[in-house]
């Protein structure tokens, strides 16, 4: 590319980067500026009046801290469950040719054609009976149903990428199947499995509908924000939004290498 | 090895059982629940749903949103994907920035755009500085349905284009460079190369992106609530209201079934519309 065309191209790329970044910067301004920043007219575009106080004030509101902890617990459990259940399934899909493999694949793909979170509606009744209603554990079970199909498909594509011969060589040298898996395959797959785990965490951290339907007092952060939305002042809403965004952005940075394994055609 | 006969089944069993309990069972239950009314088994919930004032609006709003947002997202993601193909320096950084919204929840995205679009927000400040408005102007209440709609579209395009982008970039990387180079030698212009080579070979990725996005788009809910509260009814939002505020699980379930049927229909539509013959795949 030369001259004006190159200029146009670079401008386009920069504009699209700004389209993503500027709104995040502005909600950060809104959440660190507190009440005065929200009603300031016209707005300051630079953080002259930003301070940590506004954010700390938000965190000290009754329920916020508890909701944040619940979110972390639910997301952590989702992460553990979806890997513990999903990774073995992924390994089976990658390494074995067995009857029913296609049926399982179909089930996993079918979950994508359904609005899964809505299925939390009938679960409230059973959860109340079982004592799971209004607990982060109950929320994490529904979130695992959301994250598990991804975990299975991602780990399957990871294990496909690790040559079967490495494992077979380990068997030849006297390793059992389990030893070969833990000593040879697992170390190679670990970064990818970690990425899948982080992704499960983000799915749960961000989910709104099921979390709102399944909790009353022990709300997750998204459920808490949704219910107080109409009565809370704007700067608190912005602070809440900003806190929701920060961990996800960091996580996406951590897993950026694996994004394509997760969403590429290979996982179709 | 005899072990390998039962081992795969043992490995998939936990996941299978879990999905059975938390996917198939609630699915059946939702359908049952939607047919159970005060006077026994029947269509009572459905007639209540259809008779509700917000029902028509929710249908109209949801479909309008999907039909506006999806083409914008696919167009934008294609443009971004082609830009990334041409990029050499800084590609990784740009790709990271463009995929940040992948981790942003719909609720957070709604709140981000609320910060920009509220009465004394940043967009109004900018319009004020350009002399286009005279003071703080509301865009997001029930008297401004058009701008509220535009706001939801902006927030949805901002947030969920990234997922389409990632799927399409994954697909673009699978297309052999030689195809484009050969076409170039035969004198095909960039636009011809794009429509005749890139797009057809991208069909499988386009298909999975469209299925995923359409299903999620019909679930739109938190973005709308963050921006306009109850001023802009959508299907899943109505399900939430019936369950939470009216404590009527039956009508909520009827909404859920409706959303499922629409999602399933959309999936089948994309599977047929973008069918690829096995031998035509890259």
Interface residues (C-beta under 8 A of the other chain):
Chain A: X1 X9 X12 X13 X16 X17 X19 X20 X21 X23 X24 X26 X27 X29 X30 X38 X39 X40 X41 X42 X43 X45 X81 X84 X85 X86 X88 X89 X91 X92 X93 X95 X96 X98 X100 X101 X104 X107 X108 X111 X112 X113 X114 X115 X116 X117 X118 X119 X120 X121 X122 X123 X124 X125 X141 X142 X144 X145 X148 X149 X152 X177 X202 X205 X206 X207 X208 X209 X212 X213 X222 X225 X226 X229 X230 X234 X237 X238 X240 X241 X244 X245 X247 X248 X249 X251 X252 X253 X256 X259 X260 X262 X263 X264 X265 X266 X268
Chain B: X3 X4 X7 X8 X9 X11 X12 X14 X15 X16 X18 X19 X22 X23 X26 X27 X29 X30 X33 X79 X80 X83 X86 X87 X92 X94 X95 X96 X97 X98 X99 X100 X101 X102 X103 X104 X105 X106 X107 X108 X110 X111 X112 X113 X114 X115 X116 X118 X120 X121 X122 X124 X125 X128 X129 X135 X136 X158 X163 X166 X167 X169 X170 X171 X173 X174 X204 X205 X208 X211 X212 X215 X216 X218 X219 X221 X222 X225 X226 X229 X236 X239 X240 X243 X244 X249 X252 X253 X256 X259 X260 X263 X264 X267
